[in-house]
């Protein structure tokens, strides 16, 4: 399962992957991700939602 997740993360853009890493590995809120990345909060929310959808679709196809 972790191998599949690692492969799924590879399908994301650099920005999407960075936001996912900040949100879930560093356990920071999206507002912190916005500050760290220099993107607006709205842009981070959209990229976060897009990344989660891509991960969901990838994991459903693999599993």
N, C-alpha and C positions, 0 to 999 in steps of 0.2 A: 504494500500500500504506500509506504513512504517513497519507494522508487517511482511509482506512478505519479505521486505528488511532485517529486523533484522534476520529472519530465514535463508535467503540466506547467510548472513555474517557468520552464524554459520557453514555453510558447508565448509568454507575456512580453510586452514591451519593457524596456528598461525602467521607464517611469512607473508602469503598473507593478512590476516586481518590487521596486523600491518602496512603493506605498504599502504593499502587502507585507513586506519585511518590517517596515516601521510599525504598522498596525498590530501584527500578530507576533512577531518574534521579539520586538522591542516593547510590545504592549503599550504603545502610545496612542492617544486619540488622533482622529483625523486632523484636528486643528494643529497638532504638533507636526504631523506629516506635512501639512501645508507650509508651516514655518520652515521645516528642514529642507523641503524640496524647492521652496521659493515659488510655489504655485498658489493660486487662490484656493480658498477652502472649497468653493464650488467645483473647481477643476479636479481637486483631489477626490471629492465625493463621486464625481462622474467616473474617474479612472478606477476608483476602488470598486464601484458597482460593476463596471465593465470587466475588470480583472476577475472578480468573483464569479461572474457569469461564464467567462471563458474557462475558468478552472472547473466549474460545475459541469459544463458540456464535455470537456476533455475527460474528466473522471467518469462520467456516465458512459462514454464511448469505450473507455478502457476496461472498466470493471463489469 
